[in-house]
Structure formats: C-alpha cells, structure tokens
Amino acid sequence: MRCGRCAGLKVPELMQDGGMKVLGYRCIHCGDVIDQKILLHRFHPLASRPGRSRTPIYQDVHWKRASKVAAV
C-alpha cells in the first residue's frame, strides 16, 4: 500500500487505543498513520450543529486591553 503523503510504503500495524486493539497502517518513511476511524472522519466530517455556540475568536485589541488591566 502506498502512502498518500509521501508515496512511501505503508505496513499494517496493530495499535492500542485505550483498551481496544485497532488494526491500522503506518508509513515507514514519514510515520503517517491511517485506520478505519480516521478514514471515516475524512470522508464524512461532522456537520456543524445549529444552536451550538462556537468558541469566540479574540482579536489583538481584546488581549491588549486585558493585559493593561492586569498590569495595573
């Protein structure tokens, strides 16, 4: 099997995830790891859920104000 990142050789590897053993493929050149769960998430990404808040993105202005208040 060929690696999608570097076109190197991928070999099967038994990995342990928590208490489960998972069969995946690891590239011997770049170390890229692929298993069934990774492929599932790549081809079917989770859709955003309406009504669920997102983490706010802070601009530099907010951080400058906070650092001035903290310094006083």
C-alpha positions as CSV (number, residue, x, y, z in Angstrom):
1,M,0.0,0.0,0.0
2,R,1.3,3.5,-0.9
3,C,1.3,6.5,1.5
4,G,-0.9,9.4,0.4
5,R,1.5,11.9,2.0
6,C,4.9,10.8,0.7
7,A,4.2,7.8,-1.6
8,G,6.2,5.6,0.7
9,L,5.4,2.1,1.9
10,K,2.6,1.6,4.4
11,V,2.7,-1.5,6.6
12,P,-0.1,-3.0,8.8
13,E,0.3,-2.3,12.4
14,L,-1.7,-3.3,15.5
15,M,-2.2,-0.2,17.6
16,Q,-3.7,0.1,21.1
17,D,-6.3,2.8,21.6
18,G,-7.4,2.9,25.2
19,G,-8.3,-0.7,26.0
20,M,-9.0,-1.6,22.3
21,K,-6.7,-3.0,19.7
22,V,-7.1,-1.4,16.3
23,L,-5.6,-2.5,13.0
24,G,-4.2,0.4,11.0
25,Y,-1.5,1.2,8.5
26,R,1.7,3.2,9.2
27,C,4.1,4.6,6.7
28,I,7.7,3.5,7.3
29,H,9.1,6.7,5.7
30,C,7.0,9.6,7.2
31,G,5.1,7.9,10.0
32,D,1.6,8.8,8.7
33,V,-1.0,6.5,10.4
34,I,-4.3,5.6,8.9
35,D,-7.0,3.5,10.5
36,Q,-10.7,2.9,9.9
37,K,-11.8,5.7,12.2
38,I,-9.5,8.3,10.6
39,L,-10.8,7.4,7.1
40,L,-14.4,7.6,8.4
41,H,-13.9,11.2,9.6
42,R,-12.0,12.3,6.5
43,F,-14.8,11.2,4.2
44,H,-17.8,12.1,6.4
45,P,-16.9,15.1,8.5
46,L,-19.2,16.1,11.3
47,A,-21.6,18.8,10.3
48,S,-22.0,21.9,12.4
49,R,-25.0,21.7,14.8
50,P,-27.3,24.7,14.7
51,G,-27.8,26.3,18.1
52,R,-24.5,25.2,19.4
53,S,-22.2,28.0,20.3
54,R,-18.7,28.3,18.8
55,T,-15.6,29.4,20.6
56,P,-15.2,33.2,20.2
57,I,-12.2,34.4,18.2
58,Y,-10.4,37.2,20.0
59,Q,-8.6,40.0,18.2
60,D,-5.4,41.6,19.4
61,V,-7.4,44.6,20.7
62,H,-9.1,42.4,23.4
63,W,-5.9,40.9,24.5
64,K,-4.2,44.3,24.8
65,R,-7.0,45.7,26.9
66,A,-6.9,42.6,29.2
67,S,-3.1,42.9,29.6
68,K,-3.3,46.6,30.5
69,V,-6.0,45.9,33.2
70,A,-4.0,43.1,34.6
71,A,-0.8,45.2,34.7
72,V,-2.5,47.9,36.8
